[in-house]
């Protein structure tokens, strides 16, 4: 962490929690700020892989589910990386800057994914590098005052979702359902401008509610190889192209799309108690077996959590529970988008 961000952390009495992540006091106030106030988050739960070289586009096109040709200097794209069986190893937000592609993903899987991609470079003129922590200063920005600072810095008002703004090496990406991801260069003035705004300092754990509200579940170590992309609604957020060429798992992904109704889908729900990402879920519709798992979760009030869950669609209307004994039921909440099954 560079000195400018470290000073901000110290000013806001930030601490490193038991999992090695940055945290601040009054978690519920942070969540409220993400939803309705002005929130600035240093997203230390994310990492960046940089892919460079004259074959970078064709290499990534052959590995990922999205059409990499749609990623430009002004447009970012969600995408996924799967096994040959179509199960997601990672999900990304991808953008382009100069001659490089930048892959934003969960930090707990980043090193393994960078290593795996390197294995498939072979004779391609491509270099894959996991950026060191000092180079990764991805911030989340939410709220009118902070967003005005970002838009003034990049001289662009209210861009469309996934618009990439670039200014002197600084990057900002407009997010679906509001807010920005900001990736400034080390000597940028943008962090100081953002930190000067009266805003709540927010941890990555509290920022997670923004992605939950947007219906976006990042693949983490706990959910690797658990879902075909459509199970996590990845095609809905533009992370899957059905018109591009082959990539690992493409046959399974295409078959899932065109042959019959998808059995599992991502839903949003309210829970009365905490359940870790990867926790199994149950339903009396299919007793004595797990029918899905928690994909993302965030506390929103005392004894109240909101989550994204991937479960069998046939069970959703019959009741989903945290336990096989059917004690704590999940309360259905609305996603911000329809799925093809609706």
N, C-alpha and C positions, 0 to 999 in steps of 0.2 A: 504494500500500500504506500503510495507516495505521501509526501508531507502534507499536502493540501487536504487530502481526504482524511489523513490521520488526525489533523487538527480538528476537523469537523466531527470525527468520531469522539475525540476527547471532549470537545465542547458539549456534546450531547450525552456524555457519560456512557458511551458504548462499552460493552463487555463481550468477551469471547465465551460462549456457552460450552456445555459439556461435549457438544458435537463439533467444536472448533469453528462455529459460525458466529458472526457478529449479532449481538442482541442489544435492545434498548428497553428501558422500563416502560411499564403500562402498555402491554401488548394490545389490549382491546382498543385503546386510544389510537394506536398505530393502524389497526384494521379500519377503524372509523375514518381516519384521515385518508386512507387509500380509496375508500368508497365515496366520501363526501367532502373531504377537505383538501389540503395541500400536503402531499407526502413525497419525501425524497428518500430513496432506498439505494444502498450500495449492495448489489446483488452478488454476494460472494458464493452463492450456491450454483452459479453458472460459470462456464469456462468457454474458451474460444480456441478452435482449431483453424489455422490458416493454411489454405491450399493454394500453391502458386505453380507457375510453369505454363508453357504454351499449350499443353494438353489438359490443363486443369478442368476446363468445361466438359470436354468429352469424357474424361475420367469420372467426374462426379455424375455425369449423365448416366453412366453405366453402373453406378452404385446405388443411387438414391431414387425414391419413388416420385418426386416432383420433376417437372421439366426444367432442368437447370438453365435452359436457354431463356426462360422467363425472368431469371435473376439478372438485374442490370444495376447500373450505378444509381438508379432512381427507384428501383422496386425490389423489395425483399420477398422471400418466399419461405413458407414452412415446408419441411420435407421429413422423410423418415429413412431409416437404414435397417434392413431386415436380414434375417437368415434365409437360407434356401427354402425353408418351410414357411416363409412369409411372416414370421414373428419379429416384432420390432426390437432391434438392439439399441436404437437411439432415435430421438426426434430432434429436429434442429429448426432454428431460424437462420436463414442464409442471406447474406448480402455480398455485394461486390464493391471493392475499392481498388482503383487503379488496376493492377494485373493480378489481384488476389481475390479469392473467395474466403469469406469468414463464416465459420459454422459455430453458432451459439448453441450450447447443449448443457445438460446437467453435469456439474463438476465431478460427481462421484463415478461417472462412467467415461469421462473425457480421455484419460490416458489410455484406457483399453481400446477405445474407438479409434484414436489416432494411430495406435499400433496396428490395429486390424486394417485400417485403410492403407497404411504403408505397405503391408504385406501384398496388396493387390496392385501396387503401382507398376511393378515389373519393369517393362521397357519404356513406359510412358514418361514424357518429360514433365514430371510433376514432383513437387516437394510438399510433404505433409508435416506440419509442425504444431505441437500444442504450445500455445503462448504461455510464457511464465507469468506468475501472479502479478508482478509489477506492471506488466503490459495490459492486464485485464482490469479495467476500471469501469465495468458496466453498471450504469445507474438506472433506476426506475424513477420516472417523474410523473406525478399525477396531481391534478388540481389546476384551476384557472391561472393563478399567479405564476406558478412554476412553468406551466405550459406556455404562457406568454413570453417568458424569458427564452425558452427554447426556440419558439417561432421567431422572435426578434433576432436571435443569434444567427439563425439560418435564413432569415428573411423570407419565410413562407408561412402563410396563415392557414390553419385548419386543413392540413393535408389529408388525403385519403388514407385509409388503413394500409399498412405495409409500404407506404412511400418512404424512401430513403432520402434524407437530407444530408448534404456534405458541405463542409465549410472549413478550409484550411487543415484538412486531416480529421476534423471532428465529424462524427457520425451520429445522427438521430433517426430512429425508425418509429413511425406512427403505428400504434398498436390497435388491433381490433377491439372495440368496446372502450376505447379511451386510454390516454396516457402515451408516454414515449419511453423507449429504451435509448439511452444516451451512451455513446462510446467515444469519449474525448481522448485526444492525444495527451501525452504526459504533461506537456507544457501549456495545455489549453487554458484559456481564461474562463471557459464555460463552467467548470465546477465551482469556482469562486462566485460567479454570478448566481448560480443556483443556491449555493449555501447562504447567500446574502438575503434570500427570501425568507419570510417568517413561515416556516413549514415544519411539519413533524418528521423527525428522523425515524426511518422505518427499516426494520430488518427484512431480510429476504423471506423469512417465514410469514411475516405479516403481509408482504407484497403478494404472496401466493393467492390471496383472495381475489386479486385483480384477474389472474388467469383462470381461477375457478369460475368467477362471474362470466368470463369470456368463453367458457367451455373448452379450455385448452389444457390438456394434461401432458406435462413433460414426461418422457420416459426417464426413469431413474433406475438405480441399481435394483431396487425392490420390485420393479415392474418389467425389467428386461425379459424379452422372449415370452411375454405373457399374452400379448395381443397382436392380432393382425391389424394393420393400420385402420381399417374401417371400424373395428370394435371400439377404437378411441376417437371416432368421428374425424379422423385425419383427412379423409377426402372432403369433408364438409368445410374445413378451414383451408383447403387448397393445397394440402401436402401430398396429394396423390394425383398423378396424371395417368389417364387410361389411353392416351394416344401416343405416348412416347415408346421408345424401344425397350429392350430387355434390361433388367436389373435383378439382383438377388431377390427371390421371392415373388417376382412379377407374375408368374403363372398362378400362384395361389391367390394373390391379391386380385387379379382379374377374374378368376373363377368365383371368388367370394362376392364380387360385385355383380356378376351377370347370371349366376346360376343359383336362383332361389333367394329367399329372404335371409338376411344376416341374423344369426341366432343371438349374438351379444352386441350390446351398444353401450355407449357412454351416457350416463345420466347425471343430473345434479340432485343432491339430497341434503336434508338437514338431519343431524344426529344429536342425540342427547348426551353422548359421551365420546371420548376420543378413541379413534381406531387408527393405528399406524398405516401408512401407505404400504400396500401389499397384503393387508389383513383380508382374510376370506369372509365372504358373505353367504347368507343362507336364506332359503324360502320354503314355506310349507308346500309350495307347488311342486317342488322336487326335493323331498325329504332325504336326509342322510347323505347329502353331498353338497359341496360348495358350488354356488351358482355365479360366482364372480368375486371381485376384489376391489378394495379402495385404491384409486389411482392418484388422488390428491386430496388434501384436507387442510382446513384452517379453522381455528377457534374464532367465533364472532361475538360471543356473549358468555356470561357465566352458564356453565352446563349446556352450551350450545355450539355446535360445529357445523360447518358446511363443507361438502365434499363432492368430488367427482368420482363416480363408481362405474365400473364396467361389469354389467350383469346380463344374464339371459333375459331377453325382452319378454318372453312368455311369463316370466315371474314378476315383472315390474308392477303390474296392476294387482297382483295377488299378495304382495307384501314381501319386503326384503328386510332381513334382520342381521344384527351383528353377531349373533350366536346361533348355534345349531338348536338351542333350546327355545329360540324365538322370543327373547325377552325384550330387547331394544330394537324397535322398528325404525326404519329410515322413512322420513317424510319427503315425498317427491317435491322438487322445485323445478322451475322452468329454466331451460337453456335459452340463450339469446338467438338461437338459430334452429330451423327445422332440419330433421334428417330425412333421407330418402324414403324411410319407412313410414313417415307420418303423412 
